[in-house]
Amino acid sequence: MKKGIILLSYAALILVGIIFFRKNIYYIGFIVPALLFISGCAAYSVRYEIGSAFGFQSGISGKNIDTWEFANTYSGKLLMKVSTVVLAVVELLIFILQPDARTAELMILPAVASVFFVWFKTEKELNKIFDWQGNRREI
């Protein structure tokens, strides 16, 4: 049920972007952070199986169910937070560089950087809490 809602959200955002903003490339400034936010909600709320196409994919996150759930919950929360920052940065870029042709390319950079940030931060937390075999560390 939740997977269907998430997929419908993706489709609705893309449809809104195509219908309302087809003559304006600046819809990327809203669509990309919105897709990041929906991806964060999906990783946080929907429990995928280990090894499926969805979820946080890394070496240590697939060791057992505990690491898998921690990685998806942590990365989902972080991606939702980071997507709001990306929205603010992208809207600021649109405001400053409105007529410039490079604006569309510059709007994608914060989104790509945020994905790498979430991946590295989640890996760091996984290594802090779990050992290389997937067992929780003694604190």
KAKADA-V437199 format. One record per residue. N is the residue number from 0. RES is the residue in three letters. SS is DSSP state (2 for helix, 1 for strand, 0 for the rest). PSI is psi in whole degrees, -180 to 180 (NA if undefined). NEAR is the number of other C-alpha atoms within 8 Angstrom. Layout:
N&RES&SS&PSI&NEAR  N&RES&SS&PSI&NEAR
//
This chain:
0&MET&0&-48&4  1&LYS&2&-35&6  2&LYS&2&-40&8  3&GLY&2&-39&7  4&ILE&2&-41&8  5&ILE&2&-45&10  6&LEU&2&-38&8  7&LEU&2&-34&8  8&SER&2&-44&9  9&TYR&2&-49&10  10&ALA&2&-41&8  11&ALA&2&-41&8  12&LEU&2&-42&11  13&ILE&2&-39&9  14&LEU&2&-43&8  15&VAL&2&-42&9  16&GLY&2&-40&12  17&ILE&2&-43&8  18&ILE&2&-52&7  19&PHE&2&-27&6  20&PHE&0&25&11  21&ARG&0&-25&8  22&LYS&0&0&4  23&ASN&0&119&6  24&ILE&2&-11&8  25&TYR&2&-2&9  26&TYR&2&-20&9  27&ILE&2&-32&11  28&GLY&2&-24&12  29&PHE&2&-41&10  30&ILE&2&-46&11  31&VAL&2&-50&10  32&PRO&2&-32&13  33&ALA&2&-40&10  34&LEU&2&-37&10  35&LEU&2&-42&12  36&PHE&2&-43&13  37&ILE&2&-37&12  38&SER&2&-40&11  39&GLY&2&-42&14  40&CYS&2&-40&12  41&ALA&2&-44&11  42&ALA&2&-34&14  43&TYR&2&-42&13  44&SER&2&-32&7  45&VAL&0&130&9  46&ARG&0&105&7  47&TYR&0&163&7  48&GLU&0&153&5  49&ILE&0&132&8  50&GLY&0&2&6  51&SER&0&174&7  52&ALA&0&-20&4  53&PHE&0&159&6  54&GLY&0&174&8  55&PHE&0&111&10  56&GLN&0&115&8  57&SER&0&176&6  58&GLY&0&-48&6  59&ILE&0&-25&10  60&SER&0&-22&13  61&GLY&0&10&12  62&LYS&0&-47&10  63&ASN&0&179&9  64&ILE&2&-31&8  65&ASP&2&-47&7  66&THR&2&-36&14  67&TRP&2&-48&13  68&GLU&2&-40&9  69&PHE&2&-46&9  70&ALA&2&-43&12  71&ASN&2&-39&12  72&THR&2&-46&11  73&TYR&2&-47&10  74&SER&2&-33&15  75&GLY&2&-47&14  76&LYS&2&-45&11  77&LEU&2&-39&10  78&LEU&2&-36&15  79&MET&2&-41&14  80&LYS&2&-45&9  81&VAL&2&-33&9  82&SER&2&-31&14  83&THR&2&-36&10  84&VAL&2&-41&8  85&VAL&2&-40&12  86&LEU&2&-44&11  87&ALA&2&-43&8  88&VAL&2&-43&9  89&VAL&2&-42&11  90&GLU&2&-35&10  91&LEU&2&-41&8  92&LEU&2&-40&12  93&ILE&2&-42&12  94&PHE&2&-41&7  95&ILE&2&-42&6  96&LEU&0&38&8  97&GLN&0&-58&8  98&PRO&0&0&4  99&ASP&0&142&6  100&ALA&0&-22&5  101&ARG&0&-4&6  102&THR&2&-39&11  103&ALA&2&-42&10  104&GLU&2&-37&7  105&LEU&2&-25&9  106&MET&2&-26&13  107&ILE&2&-30&10  108&LEU&2&-46&8  109&PRO&2&-33&11  110&ALA&2&-45&13  111&VAL&2&-42&8  112&ALA&2&-37&8  113&SER&2&-37&12  114&VAL&2&-44&9  115&PHE&2&-39&8  116&PHE&2&-46&8  117&VAL&2&-41&11  118&TRP&2&-49&9  119&PHE&2&-41&8  120&LYS&2&-40&8  121&THR&2&-41&11  122&GLU&2&-40&8  123&LYS&2&-43&8  124&GLU&2&-39&8  125&LEU&2&-43&13  126&ASN&2&-26&9  127&LYS&2&-36&8  128&ILE&2&-34&8  129&PHE&1&152&12  130&ASP&0&-177&10  131&TRP&0&-13&7  132&GLN&0&-5&7  133&GLY&0&7&12  134&ASN&0&145&7  135&ARG&1&140&7  136&ARG&0&150&8  137&GLU&0&128&3  138&ILE&0&NA&2
//
